[in-house]
Amino acid sequence: KATVSVLNCVQCRATIPHYDPTMTLRIGVLCVQGGFHEHVEMLRKIGCEPVDVRNPCDLEDIQGLVLPGGESTTIGMVARDNNLIEPIRKKIHEDKLPVFGTCAGLIVLSNDVTEQQKGGQALFGGLSTVVARNGFGRQINSFESAVKVGAGLPIAPKGQEIFIRAPIVVEMKSDAVQVCATLTHSFKDKCDPNAKDAPPAENQDVIVGVREGPILALSFHPELTEDACWHSYFKQMVEENVAGRK
């Protein structure tokens, strides 16, 4: 991938700027592992200013944060090495910063994850959900499919979404969690039937997108398509959040 050209943090500021309709939103992208480049380009496409987040100082003076797909365990390990775990948790849990996670981003945003590696993994949390890692199977089981958007949401996907070793939301533990996307899928010959929490083989509706307050998370990779509808929805969430801080 090409090197992402983004602004470095020059001065840390503890507050999020007041909303100005003429202001370009500054959205951080966690750039420690995974497909962050595509998110950067998608944010530029919809008129936002992407900010490279590699260190705690980079989290200041941003109005939203994107957690990209990749390998969730590795993302957590590198984030810990870069002293980002607690600062990101603070942004999510205390500052209520809008956050958008895709694939691995959904995993690290969930409060509970099944089939973790021995010893567990670092999670940012924030979503009252239980997520099954690799819920659709292994890399070879990756696929493309249309999704059904939750009722009332201002989102109209133009084509199929991309699922790569994707997680599944298997339980929602709060009424505050809103279903944003579902998928009817056959798991026959896709998943290990002996695996813990393995879904039934027949067609069933599964949850592949959720929102809880300022957190939006998807099982799939909208950044790998040409369709900016999900990023535009997140931009709307950020605008509303910042406007509420006036």
C-alpha positions in Angstrom: 0.0 0.0 0.0 1.1 3.6 -0.6 2.3 5.5 2.4 -0.6 7.5 3.9 0.1 11.2 3.9 -1.7 12.7 6.9 -1.1 15.4 9.5 1.1 14.6 12.5 0.0 15.8 15.9 1.8 19.1 16.6 0.1 20.1 19.8 -2.2 18.1 22.0 -5.5 19.7 23.0 -7.9 18.0 25.5 -11.1 19.3 24.0 -13.0 18.6 20.8 -13.6 21.9 18.9 -17.1 23.4 18.8 -19.1 22.6 15.7 -18.9 24.9 12.8 -20.8 23.9 9.6 -18.0 25.3 7.5 -15.4 23.2 9.3 -13.8 20.1 7.8 -14.3 17.2 10.2 -11.0 15.7 11.4 -11.5 11.9 11.7 -8.7 9.8 13.2 -7.9 6.4 11.6 -6.0 3.9 13.7 -3.0 3.2 11.6 -1.2 0.4 13.5 -2.2 -2.6 11.4 -4.8 -3.7 8.8 -6.6 -1.9 6.0 -6.3 1.7 7.2 -5.3 3.2 3.8 -8.7 2.5 2.3 -10.5 4.2 5.1 -8.3 7.2 4.7 -9.2 7.5 1.1 -12.9 7.0 1.7 -12.9 9.8 4.4 -11.2 12.1 1.9 -13.8 11.1 -0.7 -16.6 12.4 1.6 -14.9 15.6 2.5 -13.3 14.7 5.9 -9.7 15.3 6.9 -8.2 11.9 7.9 -5.7 12.0 10.8 -3.1 9.2 11.2 -3.4 7.8 14.7 -0.3 5.9 15.8 0.4 7.5 19.2 -1.8 8.9 22.1 -1.1 12.5 21.1 -2.7 11.8 17.7 -6.0 11.2 19.4 -6.3 14.9 20.5 -8.2 17.4 18.3 -10.1 14.7 16.4 -13.9 14.5 16.2 -14.2 10.8 15.4 -12.2 7.7 15.1 -12.1 4.7 12.6 -10.9 1.3 13.7 -10.1 -0.6 10.5 -10.2 -4.3 9.6 -7.1 -6.4 10.0 -6.1 -9.0 12.6 -7.8 -8.0 15.9 -5.2 -9.7 18.1 -2.4 -7.9 16.3 -4.2 -4.6 16.4 -4.5 -4.9 20.2 -0.9 -5.9 20.6 0.5 -3.1 18.6 -1.9 -0.6 20.1 -0.7 -1.7 23.5 3.0 -1.4 22.5 2.1 2.2 21.3 0.4 3.0 24.6 -2.9 3.5 22.9 -5.2 1.1 24.7 -6.2 3.2 27.7 -6.3 6.5 25.8 -8.7 5.0 23.2 -10.8 3.5 25.9 -11.0 6.9 27.6 -12.1 8.5 24.3 -14.8 5.8 23.9 -16.1 5.3 27.4 -15.6 8.8 29.0 -15.4 11.3 26.1 -18.1 9.5 24.1 -16.1 10.1 20.9 -17.9 8.7 17.8 -16.1 5.5 16.6 -16.6 3.4 13.5 -15.2 -0.1 13.4 -15.1 -2.5 10.5 -14.5 -6.3 10.7 -11.6 -6.4 13.3 -12.9 -3.0 14.5 -16.2 -4.6 15.4 -14.3 -7.3 17.4 -12.2 -4.9 19.5 -15.2 -2.6 20.1 -17.3 -5.5 21.6 -17.3 -5.9 25.3 -17.2 -9.7 24.9 -15.6 -11.9 22.2 -15.8 -15.7 21.8 -12.9 -17.9 20.6 -10.2 -15.5 21.8 -6.6 -16.7 21.8 -5.3 -18.3 25.0 -4.8 -15.6 27.5 -7.4 -13.3 25.9 -6.8 -10.2 23.8 -6.9 -6.5 24.3 -10.3 -4.9 23.6 -11.4 -1.3 23.6 -15.0 -2.2 24.4 -18.0 0.1 24.3 -20.5 -2.2 22.5 -22.9 -4.2 24.7 -22.5 -7.2 22.4 -21.0 -10.7 22.2 -19.1 -11.2 18.9 -17.9 -14.5 17.4 -14.4 -14.1 15.8 -14.3 -15.6 12.3 -18.0 -16.2 12.6 -18.3 -17.0 8.9 -15.3 -19.3 8.8 -11.8 -19.1 7.6 -10.2 -16.9 5.0 -11.2 -19.3 2.2 -14.9 -18.7 3.2 -14.7 -15.0 2.4 -17.6 -13.8 0.2 -19.6 -10.8 -1.1 -23.3 -10.3 -0.4 -25.9 -7.7 -0.2 -27.1 -6.8 3.3 -30.4 -5.7 4.7 -30.2 -2.3 6.4 -32.0 -1.7 9.7 -35.4 0.0 9.5 -35.4 3.8 9.4 -31.7 4.2 8.7 -30.7 6.7 6.1 -28.4 4.2 4.3 -28.9 2.7 0.9 -26.0 0.4 -0.2 -25.5 0.4 -3.9 -24.1 -3.1 -4.2 -22.7 -6.1 -2.3 -20.6 -5.8 0.8 -17.3 -7.7 1.3 -16.9 -10.2 4.1 -13.3 -11.4 4.8 -13.0 -13.9 7.7 -15.7 -11.8 9.2 -17.1 -11.7 12.8 -20.8 -12.1 13.7 -22.7 -10.4 16.4 -24.2 -13.4 18.3 -25.8 -11.5 21.2 -26.9 -8.0 22.1 -26.9 -7.3 25.9 -28.6 -4.0 25.9 -31.7 -2.4 24.5 -29.4 0.5 23.5 -27.9 -1.6 20.7 -29.5 -1.0 17.4 -29.3 -3.5 14.5 -27.9 -1.7 11.5 -27.4 -4.6 9.1 -28.4 -8.2 8.8 -27.6 -11.0 6.3 -29.3 -14.2 5.4 -26.5 -16.8 5.1 -26.0 -20.5 4.7 -23.2 -21.9 6.9 -23.1 -25.3 5.3 -19.5 -26.4 4.6 -18.4 -23.0 5.8 -17.8 -23.3 9.6 -16.4 -26.0 11.8 -19.5 -27.7 13.3 -17.4 -28.6 16.3 -16.4 -25.0 17.0 -17.8 -23.3 20.1 -20.8 -21.1 19.2 -20.9 -22.5 15.6 -24.1 -21.3 13.9 -26.5 -23.9 12.3 -25.8 -24.9 8.8 -29.1 -23.9 7.3 -29.9 -20.4 6.0 -30.4 -17.9 8.9 -30.4 -14.2 9.5 -27.3 -13.0 11.3 -26.4 -9.5 12.6 -23.5 -7.9 10.7 -23.9 -4.3 11.8 -24.8 -2.5 15.0 -24.9 0.9 16.6 -24.9 1.9 20.2 -24.9 5.6 20.8 -21.9 7.1 19.1 -20.4 3.7 18.1 -21.0 2.1 14.7 -19.5 -1.3 13.9 -19.8 -3.6 10.9 -18.7 -7.2 10.1 -17.8 -6.2 6.6 -15.5 -3.9 4.7 -17.3 -0.9 3.1 -14.0 0.8 2.6 -13.1 -1.9 0.0 -16.0 -0.9 -2.3 -16.8 2.3 -4.2 -19.9 3.0 -2.0 -19.4 5.7 0.6 -22.9 5.3 2.2 -21.6 3.8 5.5 -18.8 6.3 5.9 -21.3 9.1 5.1 -23.6 7.8 7.8 -20.7 7.9 10.3 -19.9 11.4 9.2 -23.5 12.3 10.0 -23.1 10.8 13.4 -19.9 12.8 14.0 -21.6 16.0 12.9 -24.5 15.5 15.3 -22.1 14.6 18.1 -20.0 17.7 17.7 -23.0 19.9 17.3 -24.2 18.7 20.6 -21.1 19.9 22.3 -21.7 23.5 21.5 
